[in-house]
Amino acid sequence: MSLSGRCLCGAVSFACDRHGTRVHECHCSQCRRWSGLVWAYLTVDWSALSFVRQDGLRWYRHTPKARRGFCGECGATLFFRNDNDPGVDISAGVLDKPTGLHLGEASHAASHGDHCKPGWLR
């Protein structure tokens, strides 16, 4: 199935092929600070991602081995990429509907913010 997505202002738009239906959620402190709450993402092969428009795309070097992509115009959180991995994580919230995706298990659930209600995490 093919998916499309874009940032809030449209300065970054893309299409990709998805394999599977599971969206992951990360509660680690880094993803919470980056996304504002919990970061939900879909992992696809970098080679399966094609940009329709990317003039707003900027990369933040997160660690010596990983970087995070965002829109330099509207600030939307878009991608996470480990330099040694053939995949890219795409923010689930920027994907156009319908996606046919559903949330899977939470990662780093023990690091969740204290604003999370008991039972909210899977």
C-alpha positions in Angstrom: 0.0 0.0 0.0 1.2 3.5 -0.8 1.1 6.3 1.7 1.5 10.0 1.4 2.2 12.7 4.0 3.3 16.2 4.5 4.2 18.8 7.1 1.7 21.4 8.3 2.7 24.1 5.7 3.4 21.7 2.8 7.0 22.6 2.3 7.8 18.9 2.8 5.6 16.3 1.1 6.4 12.7 0.3 5.1 9.3 -0.7 6.2 5.9 0.5 5.4 2.2 0.3 4.5 0.7 3.6 5.1 -2.9 4.7 2.9 -3.9 7.6 0.3 -2.1 9.6 1.9 -1.4 12.9 2.8 2.1 14.2 5.2 2.2 17.1 5.1 4.6 19.9 8.1 5.9 21.9 7.9 7.4 25.4 11.6 8.0 25.9 12.5 11.5 27.2 14.2 12.4 23.9 11.2 11.6 21.7 8.8 13.3 24.2 10.8 16.5 24.1 11.0 16.3 20.3 7.3 15.6 19.6 5.7 17.2 22.6 4.2 14.1 24.1 4.6 10.6 22.7 6.1 10.0 19.3 4.2 7.6 17.1 6.0 6.5 14.0 6.1 4.1 11.0 9.3 2.6 9.8 9.9 2.1 6.1 12.9 1.6 3.9 14.7 4.8 3.0 14.7 3.7 -0.6 10.9 3.4 -0.5 10.5 7.1 0.4 10.2 9.6 -2.4 9.9 13.4 -2.0 7.3 15.4 -3.9 8.6 18.5 -2.2 11.5 18.9 0.2 12.6 22.5 0.1 11.6 22.9 3.8 13.4 19.7 5.0 16.0 20.3 7.6 18.0 17.7 9.6 19.1 18.0 13.2 22.1 15.8 14.1 20.7 14.1 17.2 23.7 11.9 18.0 26.9 11.1 16.1 24.9 8.3 14.4 21.4 9.6 14.1 19.5 12.6 12.9 16.0 13.9 13.1 14.2 15.6 10.2 11.8 18.5 10.5 10.3 21.2 8.4 12.3 24.4 8.7 9.3 26.5 7.8 6.5 25.2 10.1 8.6 23.1 12.5 6.7 19.9 12.0 8.4 16.7 13.4 8.8 14.4 10.4 11.6 11.8 10.4 14.2 9.9 12.5 17.1 8.3 10.7 19.9 6.2 12.1 22.9 6.6 9.7 23.7 2.8 9.8 20.1 1.7 9.2 18.4 1.3 5.8 15.1 2.4 7.3 13.6 5.8 8.2 11.0 6.4 10.9 8.1 8.7 9.7 5.9 10.6 12.2 2.5 8.9 12.0 0.7 12.2 12.5 1.9 13.6 9.2 0.5 10.8 7.1 -2.6 11.4 5.0 -5.7 9.3 5.8 -6.6 6.6 5.3 -3.5 4.8 6.5 -4.8 1.4 7.6 -2.4 1.5 10.5 -2.8 0.8 14.2 -0.7 1.3 17.3 1.5 -1.5 18.5 3.4 -1.9 21.7 4.9 1.1 23.5 8.7 1.4 23.8 10.4 3.0 26.7 7.1 3.0 28.5 8.8 3.3 31.9 10.1 6.7 30.8 6.6 8.1 30.1 5.7 11.5 31.3 3.9 11.8 34.7 0.9 13.2 32.8 0.1 9.8 31.3 -2.9 8.2 32.9 -2.6 4.6 34.3 -3.8 2.1 31.7 -3.1 4.5 28.8 0.1 2.7 27.9 -0.2 -0.8 26.4 
